[in-house]
């Protein structure tokens, strides 16, 4: 059944050392991409943003928390 919990062996465990190694490898890849001209600094920055991979040309952020409303950049009105 889809709602059955996963067996203990399938549940991921957070390993801070493995995470740190993975992040360092990604930093090194970014440096190499920049050095070899495979990506610009702006492209690397964008792909490293939390939502950087989304195509925002078709999106409008209307609400992102208390006291928020449409952003001026999107042209919406509060």
Secondary structure, 3 states (H helix, E strand, C coil): CCCCCCCHHHCCCCCHHHHHHHHHHHHHHHHHHHHCCCCCHHHHHHHHCCCCCCCHHHCCCCCCCCCCCCCHHHCCCC
